[in-house]
Amino acid sequence: MDRYLWDYWGYSRWKRHSSRMLFWYGVAGGPIAASNADEYLALVDKGHVRAIPVPKRKLWKSANKLVAAIHRSTGMELVPWLTQARIESAWRRLQEMSFVGPKIASWILRDVSYLLDHSIDQGPSWLSYDDKRDTKWFRELDLNSRRYFIPIDRHAFRGAKRVGALSAASIRRDFSGIQSTWSYYLNAASEIVAFAEKRFNDPRDWSAFWYMNGSKAIDSEGHWTEEGEW
């Protein structure tokens, strides 16, 4: 998983790539045409923004707007800023983009945090990486902070429900219910963090496993399937 993310988003300099990354996650995490994220990003890269659907153009515009606002106020590119900002503030600001809610905001934070696990140096516009993964910074976060890094999609919800990671209240609200309100979403994410903590596991890895297993990218033992040969 880490190597996949590194190969896909492991840029050192983020001046151009922050907006691209936000756009890709906004498309890929949406309920419609999620499989078109690579296609739409390629069109954007070629300057053919008008060739993508109008809602996605709005997403692209809002991603650029957020990146520009962060740079204007902090002097930093957005992705390096995410690694240093107050976590709750970063999570909320990501949801200023069109069509981005708690799930996608948490997905972005989680995957950026995976890159940070491998970071050996960072500045206002760049990050440098190493093969070794070090999660000490994440383990030192309090439990409330960790919950913002837990994307809960349908697969993660079903996986968490299956292993008993969710409370009766979260299960009763169901997937759509916890997506509807920040407090419900964060309660469910906190329950997953607590579940992982009792097992001395990283909750980010549980959410990634549930998604990849539910989407049949990996089997129940964590091995890549033919469908998962990305």
C-alpha positions in Angstrom: 0.0 0.0 0.0 2.7 2.5 1.0 4.7 1.7 -2.2 1.6 2.2 -4.3 1.0 5.6 -2.8 4.6 6.6 -3.0 4.7 5.7 -6.7 1.4 7.5 -7.3 1.8 10.6 -5.2 5.4 10.6 -3.9 6.4 13.9 -5.4 9.1 15.9 -3.8 7.8 19.3 -4.9 4.1 20.1 -4.6 3.7 23.5 -6.3 1.8 21.9 -9.2 0.7 18.6 -7.7 -1.3 19.6 -4.7 -4.3 20.7 -6.8 -4.0 17.6 -8.9 -4.0 15.3 -5.9 -7.0 17.0 -4.3 -8.9 16.7 -7.6 -8.1 13.1 -8.1 -9.3 12.2 -4.6 -12.5 14.3 -5.0 -13.4 12.4 -8.2 -12.3 8.9 -7.0 -14.2 9.3 -3.7 -17.4 10.4 -5.3 -20.5 8.1 -5.7 -20.6 8.5 -9.5 -17.9 7.8 -12.1 -15.3 7.2 -9.5 -13.4 5.0 -12.0 -12.9 8.1 -14.2 -10.4 9.8 -11.8 -7.3 9.0 -13.8 -9.1 9.9 -17.1 -10.3 13.2 -15.8 -6.9 14.0 -14.3 -5.2 13.3 -17.6 -7.6 15.7 -19.4 -6.8 18.4 -16.8 -3.1 17.8 -17.3 -3.5 18.3 -21.1 -5.4 21.5 -20.5 -8.8 20.0 -21.6 -10.7 21.1 -18.5 -13.9 21.8 -20.5 -13.9 18.1 -21.6 -14.7 16.9 -18.1 -18.3 17.1 -16.6 -19.4 20.4 -15.2 -19.4 19.2 -11.5 -15.9 18.0 -11.9 -14.8 21.3 -13.3 -16.3 22.9 -10.2 -14.2 20.5 -8.1 -11.1 21.4 -10.0 -11.7 25.1 -9.6 -12.4 24.7 -5.8 -9.2 22.6 -5.4 -7.1 25.3 -7.0 -8.9 27.9 -4.9 -8.1 26.1 -1.6 -4.4 25.5 -2.6 -4.1 29.2 -3.5 -5.7 30.3 -0.2 -3.4 28.1 1.9 -0.3 29.4 0.0 -1.5 33.0 0.4 -2.0 32.7 4.1 0.9 30.5 5.1 3.4 30.6 2.3 3.2 26.8 2.0 2.0 24.4 -0.6 -1.1 22.5 0.5 0.3 19.0 0.9 3.3 20.0 3.0 0.9 22.2 5.0 -1.3 19.3 5.7 1.6 17.5 7.4 2.1 20.5 9.8 -1.3 22.0 10.3 -3.7 21.5 13.2 -5.4 18.2 12.2 -9.0 19.2 12.8 -8.5 22.5 11.0 -6.9 20.7 8.0 -9.8 18.2 7.9 -12.4 21.0 8.0 -10.6 23.0 5.4 -10.5 20.1 2.9 -14.2 20.1 3.1 -14.3 23.6 1.7 -13.9 22.0 -1.7 -17.0 21.1 -3.8 -18.3 17.6 -3.3 -15.8 16.8 -0.5 -17.2 15.6 2.8 -15.7 13.9 5.8 -14.9 10.6 4.1 -12.8 12.1 1.3 -11.2 14.6 3.7 -10.1 11.7 5.9 -9.0 9.7 2.9 -6.7 12.6 1.8 -5.3 13.0 5.3 -4.7 9.3 5.7 -2.8 8.9 2.5 -0.8 12.1 3.0 0.0 10.7 6.5 1.3 7.5 4.8 3.6 9.6 2.8 4.7 11.4 6.0 5.5 8.0 7.5 8.3 7.8 4.9 9.3 11.5 5.1 12.9 12.3 6.1 12.8 16.0 5.4 10.2 18.6 4.6 9.8 22.3 3.8 7.1 24.7 2.7 6.9 23.3 -0.8 8.6 19.9 -0.7 8.9 16.5 1.1 11.7 14.0 0.8 11.1 10.3 1.3 12.9 7.1 2.4 12.0 3.4 2.0 11.7 3.0 5.8 8.3 3.5 7.4 8.3 5.3 10.8 4.9 5.7 12.4 6.1 7.2 15.7 4.6 10.6 15.0 1.2 9.0 14.5 1.4 6.9 17.6 2.2 10.0 19.6 -1.1 11.6 18.6 -3.9 11.5 21.0 -6.9 9.3 20.1 -9.1 12.2 19.2 -6.6 13.4 16.7 -6.2 10.0 15.1 -9.8 9.8 14.2 -9.5 12.4 11.4 -7.3 9.9 9.5 -9.9 7.2 9.2 -11.9 7.2 5.9 -15.1 5.3 6.3 -16.5 4.3 3.0 -19.1 1.5 2.5 -16.4 -1.2 2.5 -14.8 0.2 5.7 -18.2 0.4 7.4 -19.0 -3.2 6.6 -15.6 -4.4 7.6 -15.7 -2.5 10.9 -19.2 -3.8 11.6 -18.2 -7.3 10.8 -15.3 -7.4 13.3 -17.2 -5.5 16.1 -15.4 -2.2 15.8 -18.5 -0.1 15.7 -21.0 0.7 18.5 -24.7 -0.3 18.3 -25.5 3.4 17.7 -23.2 3.7 14.7 -24.5 0.4 13.2 -28.0 1.6 13.7 -27.3 4.9 11.9 -25.8 2.8 9.0 -23.3 4.1 6.5 -25.5 6.9 5.1 -26.4 8.1 8.6 -22.8 8.5 9.8 -21.9 10.4 6.6 -24.7 12.9 7.2 -23.3 14.5 10.3 -19.7 15.3 11.3 -20.3 14.2 14.9 -21.7 10.8 13.9 -18.8 10.3 11.4 -16.2 11.2 14.0 -17.8 9.0 16.6 -17.6 6.0 14.3 -14.0 6.9 13.4 -13.2 7.1 17.1 -14.6 3.7 17.7 -12.4 2.3 14.9 -9.4 4.0 16.5 -10.2 2.5 19.9 -10.7 -1.0 18.3 -7.2 -0.8 16.8 -5.7 0.6 19.9 -6.8 -2.4 22.0 -5.0 -4.6 19.4 -1.9 -2.4 19.2 -2.6 -1.9 15.5 -2.6 1.2 13.3 -6.2 2.2 12.6 -5.2 3.7 9.3 -4.2 0.2 8.2 -7.5 -1.3 9.2 -9.4 1.2 7.1 -7.1 0.5 4.2 -7.5 -3.2 4.6 -11.3 -3.1 4.8 -11.5 -1.0 1.6 -9.1 -3.1 -0.4 -10.7 -6.4 0.8 -14.2 -5.1 0.2 -13.3 -4.0 -3.3 -11.7 -7.3 -3.9 -8.3 -5.8 -4.5 -6.9 -8.1 -1.8 -8.2 -11.3 -0.2 -8.9 -11.8 3.5 -5.2 -12.7 4.1 -4.0 -9.5 2.5 -2.8 -11.0 -0.7 -3.3 -9.1 -4.0 -6.0 -10.7 -6.2 -5.9 -10.5 -10.0 -8.5 -7.7 -9.8 -6.1 -5.9 -7.5 -3.1 -5.8 -9.7 -3.2 -2.0 -10.0 
